[in-house]
Amino acid sequence: MGSTFNGLVGLIILALDIWAILNVIKSGSEVGVKVLWILLIALLPVIGLVIWAIAGPRGNIRI
């Protein structure tokens, strides 16, 4: 049960990271800022996602 739960949590984090990266790409920020945000989210998936949710650029993407 533990490994199934961990896999599900990992999949949810991956989906949220992809969603955050798509929002960064669709935002109106400069290219350099976008690259830094994408690197932060990709290299630190959980912490980067939290930081992006608080202070990151947002696009107008609807899923």
N, C-alpha and C positions, 0 to 999 in steps of 0.2 A: 504494500500500500504506500509506503514512504517514497519509493522511487517513482511511482505513478503520479503522486501528488507533486513531487519535485519537478517532474517533466511537464506537468500542466502549468505550474507556476512559471517555469522557464519559457514555455510557449506564450503565455500571456505577456510576460516581459518583452519577449521578442516582437510580438504584435504591437505593443505600445511603443516600442522604440522605432519600429518602421513607421507608425502613424506620426510620431514626433518628427522624424526625419522628413517625411513628406510635407508636414506643416512648415518646417524650416525652409525647404526648397521653394514652397509657394509663397513665402513671406516676401515683403518688399525690402528686406535688408540687403546690404552690399554683399558681394560674392565672398569676400574674405571673412566676413562675420558668419555667413552661412557655413563656410567650410569649418570654421572653429566650432560652431554649435554641432555640426554633424560629427566631427571628431570626438567631441566631448560625449555625445550620446552613444556613439559606437564603442568608444574605449571604456567608458564607465556606464554600463547600461542602466543600472538602477539609480545611482547617484546622479548621472547625467540627465536622466528622465525627470527626476525630482527638481533639479536646478532649472531645467528647461521649462517645467510647468510653472515655476515661480517667476523666472526672469527672462525666458526666451522669446524669440520673435515668433509671431503667429501668422499663418497664412489664412486665406479664406477657403479652405478645402472642406468639403462636406462628404462624410462617408456614411 
